[in-house]
């Protein structure tokens, strides 16, 4: 299954790796706040996504919850989610 975009909701330290993996795969990213752990990291991630021609968007948890509901109700396109727990990415 090919994804159109992914909602990234992971602990702060895991956000960079998740965004980079999406960029490599050409999957657009909706990242829950905080976007990055520093301004230099934010600039690097924006550059990585721009070079990969991947859209990079940032939202609050409430907004992405609404998008998950939209997706479940028949949204056109494929939406994936990337979550995490203390046991790792899921």
Secondary structure, 3 states (H helix, E strand, C coil): CCCCEEEEECCHHHHHHHHHHHHHHCCEEEEECCCCCCHHHHHHHHHHHHHCCCCEEEECHHHHHHHHHHHHCCCCCCEEEEEEECCEEC
